[in-house]
């Protein structure tokens, strides 16, 4: 019984402590949300002499740098502009974008670090080429916009899509100022659910592990000559005078042996004679 309770308590702790930690982290993050419930951040300025800035695989980038954006009905909203005004943003299949920009100078985003303050964007050097591309004339865009783009990453997860940011006329030289916003309506509810569930699991674990065991007592009725054998098997000391063979004129007396768990979990035994009954006693 003690072993089963210990295992149950450890399982409850293993469930409760991670839930509490995750809930506390989400609750702290929720305190920094915008008034509309979104989480917004500016990117560091992106400067390149190329004609386009390319994120080769958007889903892979989010999986590495912002996995929470790929869950549930979370939505991403990007805005971008340069010195000439709003720029084009579009999502399209990676293989088609790769062929379209093969001869067009472009810089590839290696990663976006999610930190406090403006988010740094690591860019590879611009590729060589003298091609020109105008984004509005292409039919392969899955999502597109001028100045802003919004989509649900969960709806497009598993697809190899590239994000392209460039000027509307396809001119070279970009000095981008971008901002991103993540909207996840389930965020506060999940934080409170994890905190509540984790607290309940930890409380149950403490109750299971620290609640004292109720001692059990077993009563045996034995003949006097069986007392030493029973005492030896139970690991207790037989009382003097018990276990002697009765004389021919004496009547055997039965003894009441109470066995239970004492302090420290050791076995204890109490042995007492049962009163003899006279032949004239009524049943």
C-alpha positions in Angstrom: 0.0 0.0 0.0 2.8 2.4 0.9 4.6 1.6 -2.3 1.5 2.3 -4.4 0.9 5.6 -2.7 4.4 6.7 -3.3 4.2 5.9 -7.0 0.9 7.7 -7.3 2.3 10.8 -5.5 5.4 10.9 -7.7 3.2 10.7 -10.8 1.0 13.6 -9.6 4.1 15.7 -8.9 5.5 14.9 -12.4 2.3 16.2 -13.9 1.7 19.1 -11.6 5.1 20.8 -11.5 5.6 21.1 -15.3 2.0 22.4 -15.6 2.7 25.0 -13.0 5.9 26.2 -14.6 4.3 26.3 -18.1 1.3 28.2 -16.7 3.5 30.7 -14.9 5.5 31.3 -18.0 2.4 31.9 -20.1 0.9 34.1 -17.5 4.0 36.3 -17.4 4.0 36.5 -21.2 0.3 37.4 -21.2 1.0 40.5 -19.0 3.0 41.9 -22.0 0.1 41.6 -24.5 -1.3 44.6 -26.3 -4.7 45.9 -25.4 -6.3 43.8 -28.2 -4.7 40.7 -26.8 -1.9 40.4 -29.5 1.8 40.4 -29.0 3.6 42.9 -31.2 7.3 43.5 -31.8 9.4 45.6 -34.2 12.2 44.1 -36.3 15.5 45.7 -36.6 15.9 47.6 -39.9 16.7 45.3 -42.8 19.0 46.8 -45.4 20.2 45.1 -48.6 21.1 46.2 -52.1 19.1 43.3 -53.5 15.6 43.4 -55.0 13.9 41.0 -52.6 14.2 39.6 -49.1 13.3 35.9 -49.0 12.3 33.5 -46.2 12.8 30.2 -47.9 10.6 28.1 -45.7 8.2 30.0 -43.4 6.9 27.0 -41.6 10.4 25.8 -40.7 11.4 29.2 -39.5 8.4 29.4 -37.2 9.0 25.9 -35.9 12.5 26.9 -34.9 12.0 30.5 -33.7 8.3 30.9 -32.8 6.6 27.5 -32.4 3.7 28.9 -30.5 2.6 30.7 -33.7 1.9 27.3 -35.3 -0.7 26.2 -32.7 -4.5 26.5 -32.7 -6.0 29.5 -34.4 -3.1 31.8 -33.9 -2.6 34.5 -36.6 0.4 36.4 -37.8 0.2 39.9 -39.0 3.2 41.5 -40.8 3.6 45.1 -41.9 6.5 46.5 -43.9 7.5 49.7 -45.7 10.6 51.4 -46.9 11.6 54.9 -47.8 9.3 54.7 -50.9 6.2 53.6 -49.0 4.5 50.2 -48.4 6.2 47.2 -50.0 4.8 43.9 -51.3 4.6 40.8 -49.1 3.6 37.5 -50.5 3.5 33.7 -49.7 4.0 31.2 -52.5 5.2 27.7 -53.0 9.0 27.4 -52.5 9.8 25.7 -55.8 8.0 28.3 -57.8 9.6 31.2 -55.9 13.0 29.6 -56.3 12.6 29.5 -60.1 11.2 33.0 -60.3 14.0 34.6 -58.3 16.8 32.4 -59.8 18.3 35.4 -61.7 17.0 38.1 -59.4 19.4 39.4 -56.7 17.8 38.6 -53.3 18.9 38.2 -49.7 17.8 35.2 -47.7 16.7 35.4 -44.0 18.7 32.8 -42.0 16.9 33.3 -38.7 14.9 35.8 -36.6 15.9 35.9 -33.0 12.9 36.3 -30.6 14.2 38.6 -27.9 13.2 41.6 -25.9 13.3 44.8 -27.9 13.6 45.0 -31.7 14.0 41.5 -33.2 17.3 41.0 -35.0 17.1 39.5 -38.5 20.1 37.5 -39.8 20.5 37.9 -43.6 22.8 36.0 -46.0 24.6 38.2 -48.6 22.7 39.1 -51.7 22.9 36.7 -54.6 24.4 37.8 -57.9 22.2 38.4 -60.9 20.7 41.0 -63.2 17.1 39.8 -63.5 14.1 42.0 -62.8 10.9 40.7 -61.2 7.5 42.4 -60.7 5.5 40.6 -57.9 2.0 41.8 -58.8 2.1 40.0 -62.2 2.6 36.5 -60.7 -0.3 34.1 -60.3 1.2 31.7 -57.8 0.7 33.7 -54.6 -1.1 31.9 -51.8 -1.4 35.0 -49.7 -0.4 38.5 -50.8 -0.7 42.1 -49.7 0.8 45.6 -50.0 2.1 47.0 -46.8 0.7 44.2 -44.7 0.0 40.5 -44.7 -2.0 38.3 -42.3 -2.4 34.5 -42.3 -2.9 31.6 -39.9 0.3 29.4 -39.8 -1.7 26.4 -38.6 -3.7 26.4 -41.8 -0.6 26.4 -43.9 1.6 24.1 -41.7 3.3 21.2 -43.5 3.4 23.2 -46.8 6.7 24.5 -48.2 5.9 28.1 -48.6 8.3 31.1 -49.0 7.8 34.6 -47.9 8.9 37.4 -50.3 9.3 41.0 -49.4 10.1 43.5 -52.1 9.1 46.8 -53.6 6.0 46.9 -55.7 7.9 47.8 -58.9 10.7 45.3 -58.2 13.4 47.9 -57.9 16.7 47.2 -56.1 17.8 48.6 -52.8 15.7 47.8 -49.7 15.7 49.6 -46.4 12.8 47.8 -44.6 11.1 48.7 -41.4 8.9 45.9 -40.4 6.6 44.9 -37.5 5.1 41.6 -36.6 2.1 40.8 -34.4 0.9 37.4 -33.1 -2.8 37.1 -32.1 -3.7 34.0 -30.0 -7.1 34.2 -28.3 -6.5 30.9 -26.4 -3.3 32.3 -24.7 -4.8 33.6 -21.4 -7.2 30.7 -21.0 -4.5 28.2 -21.4 -2.3 29.9 -18.8 -5.0 29.8 -16.2 -5.9 26.2 -17.0 -2.3 25.1 -16.6 -2.0 27.1 -13.3 -5.2 25.6 -11.9 -4.5 22.1 -13.0 -0.9 22.2 -11.8 -2.0 23.4 -8.4 -4.5 20.7 -8.0 -2.1 18.0 -9.0 0.6 19.3 -6.5 -2.0 19.4 -3.7 -3.2 15.9 -4.4 0.5 14.7 -4.4 1.2 16.3 -1.0 -2.0 14.7 0.4 -1.1 11.2 -1.0 2.5 11.3 0.1 2.2 12.9 3.6 -1.1 11.4 4.8 -0.2 8.8 7.6 -1.1 5.2 7.0 -3.8 3.8 9.2 -2.3 0.9 11.2 -3.9 -2.5 10.6 -4.4 -5.1 13.4 -4.8 -8.8 12.8 -6.2 -11.0 15.6 -5.3 -14.7 15.9 -6.8 -17.2 18.3 -4.2 -19.9 18.9 -3.5 -22.8 21.2 -0.8 -22.3 23.9 1.6 -24.7 22.2 1.4 -22.6 19.0 2.3 -19.3 20.6 6.1 -19.7 20.3 5.9 -20.7 16.7 3.6 -17.8 15.8 5.8 -15.4 17.8 8.9 -16.6 16.0 7.4 -16.1 12.6 6.2 -12.6 13.5 9.6 -11.7 14.9 8.3 -10.8 18.3 9.3 -12.2 21.8 7.0 -14.7 23.4 5.7 -13.9 26.9 7.0 -16.1 29.7 4.7 -18.9 30.8 3.0 -19.1 27.4 3.3 -22.1 25.2 3.8 -24.6 28.0 2.2 -28.0 27.5 -0.9 -28.2 29.7 -1.0 -31.0 32.3 -3.4 -33.9 32.1 -5.7 -32.3 34.7 -5.6 -28.9 33.2 -7.8 -27.6 30.5 -6.1 -26.0 27.4 -6.5 -22.3 27.3 -6.7 -20.4 24.0 -4.9 -17.1 23.7 -5.7 -13.9 21.8 -2.8 -12.6 19.8 -3.2 -9.0 18.4 -0.7 -8.1 15.7 -0.3 -4.6 14.2 2.2 -2.0 13.1 3.8 0.1 15.8 6.1 3.2 15.7 8.6 3.2 12.9 6.6 0.5 10.9 7.8 -2.4 13.2 5.5 -5.2 13.9 4.2 -5.5 17.4 2.2 -8.3 19.1 0.0 -8.4 22.2 -0.8 -11.8 23.6 -3.5 -12.3 26.3 -5.3 -15.5 27.5 -8.9 -16.0 26.8 -11.0 -16.7 29.9 -11.9 -20.3 30.4 -15.5 -21.2 30.2 -17.1 -23.5 32.8 -19.3 -26.4 31.6 -22.3 -24.8 33.3 -21.9 -21.5 31.3 -24.8 -20.7 29.0 -24.1 -20.3 25.3 
